[in-house]
Amino acid sequence: MNSKLMIKKISLERDKIESFDKYPFNIEIVKNFEELEFTSPVTFFVGENGIGKSTFIEALAVSLGLPAEGGTENFKYQTNNTTSELSNYLRVSKFNRPKTRFFLRAESFYNFSTEVDRLVNEDGFYNLRKAYGGSLHECSHGEAFLKLVQNRFTDHGLYILDEPEAALSPQRQLSLLCLIDELAKEGSQFIIATHSPILISYRDGKILDLNNNFKEVKYEDTDIYSLYKMYIDEPEAMQHRLFDNN
């Protein structure tokens, strides 16, 4: 076990759950979940759409006191309450206290950026402008993502990321990978749900496959790697299979 980690283990208080026949407990990865230990500063959750990655990572973030739509524990906003009750049943075992915590969620990043602007313009929290490198709405989606990480993420932090590649070009994903590596070397911990073949290639990360109940897998054994490689190696053959065999 890495003694520098902020989170040591997550477990599900199964005895407190009345029924596994209703959402979110009827999701396969939740129904089969007992506990998960972390051994690396950077852990990736991978799996097909609908498997429950976002549901699980949202519940983890909320159980840590972070807002479901993204931000630090100091953000108390909510635009639409769709959060499942899974967070009430997750038990997080902590090793070290992080200097800062942040939930970065691609799906609701616009809402978060709007809340930062509101706090500055309506409530007078002008220091937030500097903390986030200016208004996040005044640059592109991808630029805002990287600006936030560059300005707000620090050493010895705990960072929960849900599909951060959604706003980023391949080049910017490489930039994010460099930032992740730098911060991990400075004592930070990342837990990232992603579909990006670039991000999960990180040499010091652990990849957990939610299609197989959080089984640790090698990069080359992931469905993400296999599918991208198959398509890039033979795009015409893949399109023939997709379009012409009906």
N, C-alpha and C positions, 0 to 999 in steps of 0.2 A: 504493500500500500504506500502511495506517495504521501509523505507526512505534510507536504506543503499544500495539499488540496483543501478547498473550502468545504466541499461536500464529499463526505466519505461514502455514504450509502443512502439509498431511497428504499423504503419498504411500504407495503400496502397493508393497512389495518383491516384485514379481510374479515375478522370476527365482528367488526362493527357494521359491516355492509349487510343490509336486510335481504337484498336480492341481487343476483347477478343476471337477472332477466330484463333489466331496464337500463337505459342509457345513463351514464357512460360505462356502467359495469358490465354490459353485455358485449362491449367491444372485445374482440379476441385477445388483444395484447393486455387489456386490463383484467379480463376474466382469468387469464393464466399467470398474471404477475404476482410475485411474492416479494422479491427484493432484488436490488441491483447495486453492486459495488463499483466504485470508480477507481481506476488505477492510473489514469493519465490526465494531465492538465487540459487536454483537448479531446473531447468525446463527441462523436458524430452519431446521430440517429438517422438511419436510412430506412426506406420502405415505400411501398406503393401508395398512391393516393387512396385515402379512405381507410388506411390501416390504423390510424389513430395517433400519428406523430404530433400533430398540432394540439390535439386534445391533451395528450400526455405532457407535452412540454409547457403548455399553458398552465396546466394544473401544478406542475413543478414550480413555475414562476410565481403563481398566486400563493402557493404554500410557503414561499419565501417572503411574502409580503409585498410582492411587486404587482403593479396593475396589469390586468389581463390584456390591455391594449398597448402596453409598452411603457417603459420609463423606469425611473428609480422608485424606491419605496416612498419618496416624498410626493409623488404624483397621485392625486386622488380622483381623477376625472373618470367619467364613463359615458360613452355615447350610446351603447346598446349592450345590455346585459345578456350575453349568450354563454357565459361561463358555466361549465359543468360543475357538479359538486364533487368531482374527483379529488380536488385539492384538500377537501376536508378529511380525506382518508389516507393521504400520503404522509408518511413520517420521514423527515429528512435528518440524517445523522451528520453533524458538522464536525470538521476538524479544526479549521482556523477561521477566525472572523475576517471577512473581506473588508478591504478599505472602502469599496463601493460595490453596489449591485445594480445590474441593468438588464431589462428584458427588451430585446430588439425584435420586433415582429413586423415582417414585411407587409402582411395583410392590413394592418392598422397603422402603418407609419404616418400616413397623412393625418390621422386623428391626433397622433402624438405631436407632430409638428405644429398643428393648429393649436393644441393646448399650450405649447411653449410660447407661441406668439401671443396667446390670450393672457398668459401670466405676465408677460412683459408689458403689453399694451394696456391691459385693464387693471392688473394688480400691482404693477410697478416693480416686478422682479427683473430689473435691468441687467443684473449680473448674469442672467441666463443667456443673454445675447453673446457675451464673451465665452461662457461655458460651452456653448454649442457652435461657436465660430460664426455667429450671425444667424439670421433667419433661415431656417431649413427650407422654407417655401420659396426662397429667392434663388434656388439653384435646382438642377435636375434631380430626379428621384435618386439616381445612383450617386451623384455628387453629394447629396444630403446624407446618404448612408455613410459614405466614407468620411465626410466632415464630422459627423457625430462620433464615429469610432476614433478618429484622430484627435478630437478635442475633448471628448467626454470620458473615454476609456483610459484607465490608468493602471499602474502596476498593482499587484495584489488585489485584483478585482474579481468578481464573479459575474460572468456574462452568459445569459441564456439567449440564444439566437434561433429564430424560427424562419427558415428559408431566406437567409440574407442575400442569396444570389439572385432573388427575384428582380431586383432593381439594377443588377450589375452586369456589365459586359464581361466577356472572358478576361480582358486585360485588367479590369477593375477587380475581378475576383482574385486575380493574382496579387493585386495591391492589398486586398483584404487579407489574403493568406500571409503576406509579409507582416502585416500589423498583428495578426493573431500570433504568429511565431514570436515576434518581439515582446508582446505582452505576456505570453506563456513563459518565456525565459525570465521575465521580471516577476514571476510568482502569481500570475492570474490563472483562472480556470474558466474554460469555455465548455458549454454543452450546446450542441448545434444540431438542429433538425434541418436536413438539406437533401436536395436532389443533384447537387453539383459534383461532377466528376473531378473538377479542379480542387474544390475544397477538401473532399475526402481523400485526396491523394497526399495530404499532409503527412510527412514521414514520421512525425512523433505522435500522431493521433491514434485513437482507438475507434473502430467502426463497429457499431452495434446494429444488427439487422432486425428491425421490428417485424418483418415478414416471418421471422423465425424466432420470435419471443426473445428479442434482445441478444441473440447469439453474436459473439464477436467474430468478425470475418475479416479476411485480408482484402485489400483494395481490389486486386485482380479477380476476386471471387464475388464481388458485388454485382447485382443486376445492372446497376448504373454503369459501371465500367464495361461490362460485357456488351450491353446494348449500344452504347456510344461507339465502342471500338468496331462492332459489327457494322454499324451504319457508316462510319467514316471510312472504313476499309473498302466497303462495297456499296455505295449509295444507290447505284443503278439496280443492282441485284435486290436490294432491300425494297426499293420502290416497286420493282416488278412483283415481288411477293405481296406487297401491300395493295397495289392497284389493279393488278392484272389477273389474279387468280380467283376472282369471284365467279 
